[in-house]
Amino acid sequence: MAAMKPRTGDGPLEVTKEGRSLVMRVPLEGGGRLVVELNAAEATALKEALGGVV
């Protein structure tokens, strides 16, 4: 049987390149993670949108 890892939201925001996509894992309050798969154009649009907030 495979080892089970605890599912916690603790830890940093992570972004990894998997194939032609970027996978972003965002820790959530209360545990767990939000996992979002983006292509390069979507990542650029997200960067521009977040840059406008600051």
PDB file with SEQRES, HELIX, SHEET and CRYST1 records, atoms N, CA, C and O in Angstrom:
SEQRES   1 A   54  MET ALA ALA MET LYS PRO ARG THR GLY ASP GLY PRO LEU          
SEQRES   2 A   54  GLU VAL THR LYS GLU GLY ARG SER LEU VAL MET ARG VAL          
SEQRES   3 A   54  PRO LEU GLU GLY GLY GLY ARG LEU VAL VAL GLU LEU ASN          
SEQRES   4 A   54  ALA ALA GLU ALA THR ALA LEU LYS GLU ALA LEU GLY GLY          
SEQRES   5 A   54  VAL VAL                                                      
HELIX    1 AA1 ALA A   40  GLY A   51  1                                  12    
SHEET    1 AA1 3 GLU A  14  GLU A  18  0                                        
SHEET    2 AA1 3 SER A  21  PRO A  27 -1                                        
SHEET    3 AA1 3 ARG A  33  LEU A  38 -1                                        
CRYST1    1.000    1.000    1.000  90.00  90.00  90.00 P 1           1          
ATOM      1  N   MET A   1       0.852  -1.173   0.000  1.00  0.00           N  
ATOM      2  CA  MET A   1       0.000   0.000   0.000  1.00  0.00           C  
ATOM      3  C   MET A   1       0.902   1.241   0.000  1.00  0.00           C  
ATOM      4  O   MET A   1       1.932   1.266   0.673  1.00  0.00           O  
ATOM      5  N   ALA A   2       0.516   2.242  -0.739  1.00  0.00           N  
ATOM      6  CA  ALA A   2       1.295   3.473  -0.823  1.00  0.00           C  
ATOM      7  C   ALA A   2       1.191   4.253   0.477  1.00  0.00           C  
ATOM      8  O   ALA A   2       0.168   4.215   1.161  1.00  0.00           O  
ATOM      9  N   ALA A   3       2.258   4.954   0.805  1.00  0.00           N  
ATOM     10  CA  ALA A   3       2.259   5.787   2.013  1.00  0.00           C  
ATOM     11  C   ALA A   3       1.345   6.982   1.806  1.00  0.00           C  
ATOM     12  O   ALA A   3       1.323   7.578   0.729  1.00  0.00           O  
ATOM     13  N   MET A   4       0.600   7.326   2.832  1.00  0.00           N  
ATOM     14  CA  MET A   4      -0.300   8.477   2.766  1.00  0.00           C  
ATOM     15  C   MET A   4       0.387   9.670   3.411  1.00  0.00           C  
ATOM     16  O   MET A   4       0.902   9.567   4.525  1.00  0.00           O  
ATOM     17  N   LYS A   5       0.395  10.802   2.714  1.00  0.00           N  
ATOM     18  CA  LYS A   5       0.955  12.028   3.270  1.00  0.00           C  
ATOM     19  C   LYS A   5      -0.200  12.857   3.808  1.00  0.00           C  
ATOM     20  O   LYS A   5      -1.281  12.868   3.219  1.00  0.00           O  
ATOM     21  N   PRO A   6       0.013  13.549   4.913  1.00  0.00           N  
ATOM     22  CA  PRO A   6      -1.056  14.418   5.413  1.00  0.00           C  
ATOM     23  C   PRO A   6      -1.313  15.568   4.444  1.00  0.00           C  
ATOM     24  O   PRO A   6      -0.375  16.123   3.873  1.00  0.00           O  
ATOM     25  N   ARG A   7      -2.565  15.919   4.261  1.00  0.00           N  
ATOM     26  CA  ARG A   7      -2.930  17.014   3.369  1.00  0.00           C  
ATOM     27  C   ARG A   7      -3.104  18.271   4.196  1.00  0.00           C  
ATOM     28  O   ARG A   7      -4.129  18.460   4.850  1.00  0.00           O  
ATOM     29  N   THR A   8      -2.110  19.117   4.163  1.00  0.00           N  
ATOM     30  CA  THR A   8      -2.187  20.369   4.917  1.00  0.00           C  
ATOM     31  C   THR A   8      -2.018  21.537   3.971  1.00  0.00           C  
ATOM     32  O   THR A   8      -1.464  21.384   2.882  1.00  0.00           O  
ATOM     33  N   GLY A   9      -2.482  22.686   4.372  1.00  0.00           N  
ATOM     34  CA  GLY A   9      -2.308  23.904   3.597  1.00  0.00           C  
ATOM     35  C   GLY A   9      -1.041  24.627   3.963  1.00  0.00           C  
ATOM     36  O   GLY A   9      -0.714  25.653   3.366  1.00  0.00           O  
ATOM     37  N   ASP A  10      -0.316  24.104   4.945  1.00  0.00           N  
ATOM     38  CA  ASP A  10       0.913  24.751   5.363  1.00  0.00           C  
ATOM     39  C   ASP A  10       1.940  24.669   4.254  1.00  0.00           C  
ATOM     40  O   ASP A  10       1.995  23.693   3.507  1.00  0.00           O  
ATOM     41  N   GLY A  11       2.738  25.691   4.159  1.00  0.00           N  
ATOM     42  CA  GLY A  11       3.798  25.700   3.169  1.00  0.00           C  
ATOM     43  C   GLY A  11       3.650  26.885   2.236  1.00  0.00           C  
ATOM     44  O   GLY A  11       2.646  27.596   2.262  1.00  0.00           O  
ATOM     45  N   PRO A  12       4.657  27.083   1.420  1.00  0.00           N  
ATOM     46  CA  PRO A  12       4.654  28.243   0.535  1.00  0.00           C  
ATOM     47  C   PRO A  12       3.818  28.020  -0.718  1.00  0.00           C  
ATOM     48  O   PRO A  12       3.448  26.895  -1.053  1.00  0.00           O  
ATOM     49  N   LEU A  13       3.539  29.104  -1.385  1.00  0.00           N  
ATOM     50  CA  LEU A  13       2.953  29.046  -2.712  1.00  0.00           C  
ATOM     51  C   LEU A  13       3.975  28.382  -3.617  1.00  0.00           C  
ATOM     52  O   LEU A  13       5.157  28.721  -3.563  1.00  0.00           O  
ATOM     53  N   GLU A  14       3.544  27.447  -4.444  1.00  0.00           N  
ATOM     54  CA  GLU A  14       4.460  26.733  -5.330  1.00  0.00           C  
ATOM     55  C   GLU A  14       4.002  26.867  -6.775  1.00  0.00           C  
ATOM     56  O   GLU A  14       2.809  26.801  -7.073  1.00  0.00           O  
ATOM     57  N   VAL A  15       4.961  27.055  -7.661  1.00  0.00           N  
ATOM     58  CA  VAL A  15       4.678  27.032  -9.095  1.00  0.00           C  
ATOM     59  C   VAL A  15       5.717  26.140  -9.747  1.00  0.00           C  
ATOM     60  O   VAL A  15       6.918  26.351  -9.579  1.00  0.00           O  
ATOM     61  N   THR A  16       5.257  25.137 -10.495  1.00  0.00           N  
ATOM     62  CA  THR A  16       6.167  24.225 -11.184  1.00  0.00           C  
ATOM     63  C   THR A  16       5.782  24.142 -12.656  1.00  0.00           C  
ATOM     64  O   THR A  16       4.622  24.334 -13.021  1.00  0.00           O  
ATOM     65  N   LYS A  17       6.763  23.856 -13.482  1.00  0.00           N  
ATOM     66  CA  LYS A  17       6.513  23.665 -14.906  1.00  0.00           C  
ATOM     67  C   LYS A  17       6.345  22.179 -15.155  1.00  0.00           C  
ATOM     68  O   LYS A  17       7.238  21.387 -14.852  1.00  0.00           O  
ATOM     69  N   GLU A  18       5.216  21.803 -15.699  1.00  0.00           N  
ATOM     70  CA  GLU A  18       4.921  20.403 -16.005  1.00  0.00           C  
ATOM     71  C   GLU A  18       4.503  20.331 -17.465  1.00  0.00           C  
ATOM     72  O   GLU A  18       3.386  20.707 -17.823  1.00  0.00           O  
ATOM     73  N   GLY A  19       5.406  19.848 -18.300  1.00  0.00           N  
ATOM     74  CA  GLY A  19       5.130  19.818 -19.733  1.00  0.00           C  
ATOM     75  C   GLY A  19       5.096  21.234 -20.268  1.00  0.00           C  
ATOM     76  O   GLY A  19       6.029  22.007 -20.050  1.00  0.00           O  
ATOM     77  N   ARG A  20       4.022  21.577 -20.969  1.00  0.00           N  
ATOM     78  CA  ARG A  20       3.891  22.943 -21.505  1.00  0.00           C  
ATOM     79  C   ARG A  20       3.070  23.836 -20.593  1.00  0.00           C  
ATOM     80  O   ARG A  20       2.777  24.975 -20.958  1.00  0.00           O  
ATOM     81  N   SER A  21       2.691  23.353 -19.421  1.00  0.00           N  
ATOM     82  CA  SER A  21       1.844  24.111 -18.498  1.00  0.00           C  
ATOM     83  C   SER A  21       2.606  24.507 -17.242  1.00  0.00           C  
ATOM     84  O   SER A  21       3.633  23.916 -16.907  1.00  0.00           O  
ATOM     85  N   LEU A  22       2.090  25.507 -16.561  1.00  0.00           N  
ATOM     86  CA  LEU A  22       2.566  25.886 -15.236  1.00  0.00           C  
ATOM     87  C   LEU A  22       1.494  25.455 -14.249  1.00  0.00           C  
ATOM     88  O   LEU A  22       0.309  25.700 -14.473  1.00  0.00           O  
ATOM     89  N   VAL A  23       1.898  24.818 -13.164  1.00  0.00           N  
ATOM     90  CA  VAL A  23       0.958  24.368 -12.148  1.00  0.00           C  
ATOM     91  C   VAL A  23       1.232  25.170 -10.877  1.00  0.00           C  
ATOM     92  O   VAL A  23       2.334  25.133 -10.329  1.00  0.00           O  
ATOM     93  N   MET A  24       0.212  25.895 -10.420  1.00  0.00           N  
ATOM     94  CA  MET A  24       0.325  26.738  -9.227  1.00  0.00           C  
ATOM     95  C   MET A  24      -0.463  26.084  -8.098  1.00  0.00           C  
ATOM     96  O   MET A  24      -1.633  25.739  -8.263  1.00  0.00           O  
ATOM     97  N   ARG A  25       0.191  25.916  -6.949  1.00  0.00           N  
ATOM     98  CA  ARG A  25      -0.462  25.337  -5.767  1.00  0.00           C  
ATOM     99  C   ARG A  25      -0.498  26.404  -4.677  1.00  0.00           C  
ATOM    100  O   ARG A  25       0.541  26.858  -4.197  1.00  0.00           O  
ATOM    101  N   VAL A  26      -1.702  26.792  -4.299  1.00  0.00           N  
ATOM    102  CA  VAL A  26      -1.904  27.866  -3.332  1.00  0.00           C  
ATOM    103  C   VAL A  26      -2.463  27.266  -2.043  1.00  0.00           C  
ATOM    104  O   VAL A  26      -3.533  26.659  -2.065  1.00  0.00           O  
ATOM    105  N   PRO A  27      -1.741  27.430  -0.895  1.00  0.00           N  
ATOM    106  CA  PRO A  27      -2.273  26.925   0.374  1.00  0.00           C  
ATOM    107  C   PRO A  27      -3.530  27.703   0.775  1.00  0.00           C  
ATOM    108  O   PRO A  27      -3.606  28.917   0.583  1.00  0.00           O  
ATOM    109  N   LEU A  28      -4.507  26.995   1.329  1.00  0.00           N  
ATOM    110  CA  LEU A  28      -5.772  27.609   1.741  1.00  0.00           C  
ATOM    111  C   LEU A  28      -5.922  27.592   3.248  1.00  0.00           C  
ATOM    112  O   LEU A  28      -5.387  26.716   3.927  1.00  0.00           O  
ATOM    113  N   GLU A  29      -6.653  28.565   3.765  1.00  0.00           N  
ATOM    114  CA  GLU A  29      -6.966  28.554   5.195  1.00  0.00           C  
ATOM    115  C   GLU A  29      -7.848  27.347   5.467  1.00  0.00           C  
ATOM    116  O   GLU A  29      -8.733  27.029   4.672  1.00  0.00           O  
ATOM    117  N   GLY A  30      -7.616  26.683   6.571  1.00  0.00           N  
ATOM    118  CA  GLY A  30      -8.401  25.512   6.919  1.00  0.00           C  
ATOM    119  C   GLY A  30      -7.847  24.229   6.329  1.00  0.00           C  
ATOM    120  O   GLY A  30      -8.431  23.161   6.512  1.00  0.00           O  
ATOM    121  N   GLY A  31      -6.722  24.318   5.620  1.00  0.00           N  
ATOM    122  CA  GLY A  31      -6.095  23.125   5.070  1.00  0.00           C  
ATOM    123  C   GLY A  31      -6.403  22.934   3.603  1.00  0.00           C  
ATOM    124  O   GLY A  31      -7.381  23.474   3.086  1.00  0.00           O  
ATOM    125  N   GLY A  32      -5.584  22.182   2.953  1.00  0.00           N  
ATOM    126  CA  GLY A  32      -5.761  21.897   1.544  1.00  0.00           C  
ATOM    127  C   GLY A  32      -5.036  22.904   0.671  1.00  0.00           C  
ATOM    128  O   GLY A  32      -4.434  23.861   1.159  1.00  0.00           O  
ATOM    129  N   ARG A  33      -5.107  22.671  -0.606  1.00  0.00           N  
ATOM    130  CA  ARG A  33      -4.465  23.544  -1.580  1.00  0.00           C  
ATOM    131  C   ARG A  33      -5.373  23.728  -2.780  1.00  0.00           C  
ATOM    132  O   ARG A  33      -6.107  22.823  -3.178  1.00  0.00           O  
ATOM    133  N   LEU A  34      -5.304  24.916  -3.342  1.00  0.00           N  
ATOM    134  CA  LEU A  34      -5.961  25.199  -4.609  1.00  0.00           C  
ATOM    135  C   LEU A  34      -4.917  24.946  -5.688  1.00  0.00           C  
ATOM    136  O   LEU A  34      -3.842  25.545  -5.661  1.00  0.00           O  
ATOM    137  N   VAL A  35      -5.220  24.069  -6.637  1.00  0.00           N  
ATOM    138  CA  VAL A  35      -4.278  23.738  -7.708  1.00  0.00           C  
ATOM    139  C   VAL A  35      -4.844  24.289  -9.008  1.00  0.00           C  
ATOM    140  O   VAL A  35      -5.966  23.970  -9.400  1.00  0.00           O  
ATOM    141  N   VAL A  36      -4.032  25.139  -9.684  1.00  0.00           N  
ATOM    142  CA  VAL A  36      -4.456  25.784 -10.922  1.00  0.00           C  
ATOM    143  C   VAL A  36      -3.422  25.488 -11.995  1.00  0.00           C  
ATOM    144  O   VAL A  36      -2.225  25.664 -11.771  1.00  0.00           O  
ATOM    145  N   GLU A  37      -3.876  25.038 -13.163  1.00  0.00           N  
ATOM    146  CA  GLU A  37      -2.985  24.794 -14.292  1.00  0.00           C  
ATOM    147  C   GLU A  37      -3.150  25.938 -15.286  1.00  0.00           C  
ATOM    148  O   GLU A  37      -4.266  26.243 -15.707  1.00  0.00           O  
ATOM    149  N   LEU A  38      -2.039  26.569 -15.662  1.00  0.00           N  
ATOM    150  CA  LEU A  38      -2.049  27.729 -16.542  1.00  0.00           C  
ATOM    151  C   LEU A  38      -1.131  27.509 -17.732  1.00  0.00           C  
ATOM    152  O   LEU A  38      -0.125  26.806 -17.631  1.00  0.00           O  
ATOM    153  N   ASN A  39      -1.485  28.116 -18.862  1.00  0.00           N  
ATOM    154  CA  ASN A  39      -0.537  28.156 -19.965  1.00  0.00           C  
ATOM    155  C   ASN A  39       0.227  29.481 -19.867  1.00  0.00           C  
ATOM    156  O   ASN A  39      -0.059  30.285 -18.980  1.00  0.00           O  
ATOM    157  N   ALA A  40       1.183  29.720 -20.753  1.00  0.00           N  
ATOM    158  CA  ALA A  40       2.028  30.912 -20.668  1.00  0.00           C  
ATOM    159  C   ALA A  40       1.214  32.203 -20.791  1.00  0.00           C  
ATOM    160  O   ALA A  40       1.474  33.166 -20.070  1.00  0.00           O  
ATOM    161  N   ALA A  41       0.247  32.231 -21.685  1.00  0.00           N  
ATOM    162  CA  ALA A  41      -0.575  33.437 -21.875  1.00  0.00           C  
ATOM    163  C   ALA A  41      -1.404  33.735 -20.630  1.00  0.00           C  
ATOM    164  O   ALA A  41      -1.531  34.892 -20.228  1.00  0.00           O  
ATOM    165  N   GLU A  42      -1.965  32.699 -20.023  1.00  0.00           N  
ATOM    166  CA  GLU A  42      -2.764  32.893 -18.804  1.00  0.00           C  
ATOM    167  C   GLU A  42      -1.886  33.357 -17.649  1.00  0.00           C  
ATOM    168  O   GLU A  42      -2.312  34.189 -16.847  1.00  0.00           O  
ATOM    169  N   ALA A  43      -0.665  32.831 -17.552  1.00  0.00           N  
ATOM    170  CA  ALA A  43       0.260  33.245 -16.490  1.00  0.00           C  
ATOM    171  C   ALA A  43       0.637  34.717 -16.655  1.00  0.00           C  
ATOM    172  O   ALA A  43       0.729  35.450 -15.670  1.00  0.00           O  
ATOM    173  N   THR A  44       0.851  35.145 -17.887  1.00  0.00           N  
ATOM    174  CA  THR A  44       1.178  36.554 -18.149  1.00  0.00           C  
ATOM    175  C   THR A  44       0.000  37.451 -17.782  1.00  0.00           C  
ATOM    176  O   THR A  44       0.189  38.500 -17.167  1.00  0.00           O  
ATOM    177  N   ALA A  45      -1.203  37.049 -18.151  1.00  0.00           N  
ATOM    178  CA  ALA A  45      -2.398  37.831 -17.817  1.00  0.00           C  
ATOM    179  C   ALA A  45      -2.590  37.910 -16.297  1.00  0.00           C  
ATOM    180  O   ALA A  45      -2.970  38.959 -15.777  1.00  0.00           O  
ATOM    181  N   LEU A  46      -2.330  36.808 -15.586  1.00  0.00           N  
ATOM    182  CA  LEU A  46      -2.439  36.809 -14.129  1.00  0.00           C  
ATOM    183  C   LEU A  46      -1.410  37.754 -13.514  1.00  0.00           C  
ATOM    184  O   LEU A  46      -1.726  38.496 -12.584  1.00  0.00           O  
ATOM    185  N   LYS A  47      -0.183  37.731 -14.029  1.00  0.00           N  
ATOM    186  CA  LYS A  47       0.874  38.622 -13.529  1.00  0.00           C  
ATOM    187  C   LYS A  47       0.474  40.090 -13.699  1.00  0.00           C  
ATOM    188  O   LYS A  47       0.652  40.895 -12.785  1.00  0.00           O  
ATOM    189  N   GLU A  48      -0.061  40.432 -14.856  1.00  0.00           N  
ATOM    190  CA  GLU A  48      -0.486  41.810 -15.118  1.00  0.00           C  
ATOM    191  C   GLU A  48      -1.659  42.211 -14.211  1.00  0.00           C  
ATOM    192  O   GLU A  48      -1.692  43.333 -13.704  1.00  0.00           O  
ATOM    193  N   ALA A  49      -2.608  41.309 -14.009  1.00  0.00           N  
ATOM    194  CA  ALA A  49      -3.754  41.594 -13.152  1.00  0.00           C  
ATOM    195  C   ALA A  49      -3.332  41.807 -11.706  1.00  0.00           C  
ATOM    196  O   ALA A  49      -3.815  42.726 -11.044  1.00  0.00           O  
ATOM    197  N   LEU A  50      -2.420  40.951 -11.208  1.00  0.00           N  
ATOM    198  CA  LEU A  50      -1.956  41.092  -9.828  1.00  0.00           C  
ATOM    199  C   LEU A  50      -1.064  42.321  -9.658  1.00  0.00           C  
ATOM    200  O   LEU A  50      -1.066  42.943  -8.595  1.00  0.00           O  
ATOM    201  N   GLY A  51      -0.306  42.674 -10.691  1.00  0.00           N  
ATOM    202  CA  GLY A  51       0.541  43.863 -10.638  1.00  0.00           C  
ATOM    203  C   GLY A  51      -0.280  45.135 -10.499  1.00  0.00           C  
ATOM    204  O   GLY A  51       0.173  46.100  -9.884  1.00  0.00           O  
ATOM    205  N   GLY A  52      -1.475  45.146 -11.060  1.00  0.00           N  
ATOM    206  CA  GLY A  52      -2.347  46.308 -10.968  1.00  0.00           C  
ATOM    207  C   GLY A  52      -2.973  46.485  -9.597  1.00  0.00           C  
ATOM    208  O   GLY A  52      -3.497  47.559  -9.302  1.00  0.00           O  
ATOM    209  N   VAL A  53      -2.934  45.479  -8.762  1.00  0.00           N  
ATOM    210  CA  VAL A  53      -3.545  45.540  -7.429  1.00  0.00           C  
ATOM    211  C   VAL A  53      -2.660  46.303  -6.453  1.00  0.00           C  
ATOM    212  O   VAL A  53      -3.154  47.020  -5.583  1.00  0.00           O  
ATOM    213  N   VAL A  54      -1.354  46.144  -6.603  1.00  0.00           N  
ATOM    214  CA  VAL A  54      -0.397  46.742  -5.655  1.00  0.00           C  
ATOM    215  C   VAL A  54      -0.297  48.218  -5.831  1.00  0.00           C  
ATOM    216  O   VAL A  54       0.459  48.875  -5.117  1.00  0.00           O  
TER     217      VAL A  54                                                      
END                                                                             
